[in-house]
Amino acid sequence: MTHMCVSSTARDAVPLGYEVIIPEDATATRDLATWDNKVVDHEALQRAALAGVADVFAEIKTTDAVLEMPVR
């Protein structure tokens, strides 16, 4: 799930010296119930999770763009 696993991995990887690239179309999440009995739609949650890690921790690309990158 993008909002938990992908986000946590990106945040942990950067201090270890890794450059993080997330293929956004290869990740997903689910609807999330809130404490006040509402639901955060999975599409909104996905967008917010990717925006959060893109702000500081990761570059967001499509899978095709990642596959076109040169191997270093």
N, C-alpha and C positions, 0 to 999 in steps of 0.2 A: 504494500500500500504506500503510495507516494507520500501521504501526509505523515507517515510514521517511519517506515523502514528506509525509504530513499532519502528523505530529509535528514534523518539521523546519521546515515552513512556519509552523506555529503558534509555535514557539519563536523563529523569526526575525522574525515579524511584530510581536510584542509590544514589543520594544525600539524598533521604528520607530513606535510609537504607535497601532497598529491594535488594535481589539477583535476578538477571534477567536471565531467561532461555528462549530462543526463539526456538520453534520447526520449523526449517527451511522449512520443507516440508508442513507446515500449513500456510505459508505466501506466498505472491506473489506481484508483481508489474506490471507495464505496460511499454511499450515503452515511452520514454520521449523526446519530441522535445527540442532542444537546442536553445539558442539565435541566433546562426549563421545558422539556418535552416538545421541542421543535426539531427539525431535521435540516442539516446542511446538505444540500444536493451534491452528489459526487462530482459533477462537472465544476461547480463553484469551488469545492474543496480541492480538487486537482489543480485548478488554476491558481488558487491562493498558495498551495503548497509549493508549486514550482516557482511562483513569483517570490516567495520567501527565500528559497535557497538561491535563486538567481540574483537576488539583491547583493549577496556577499560571497556565497560559497561555491556556486556552480555556473557553468555555461549551459544553457538549454538549447538543444538542437533536435532535429528530426533524426530518425534512424538512418535514412538515406544520406543525410549530411555527415553523420558519424562514419558511415561506411566509405564515404568519399575522402575522408581525411587521410593524409599520408601517415604511414607507420613511422614512429620515431624510435 
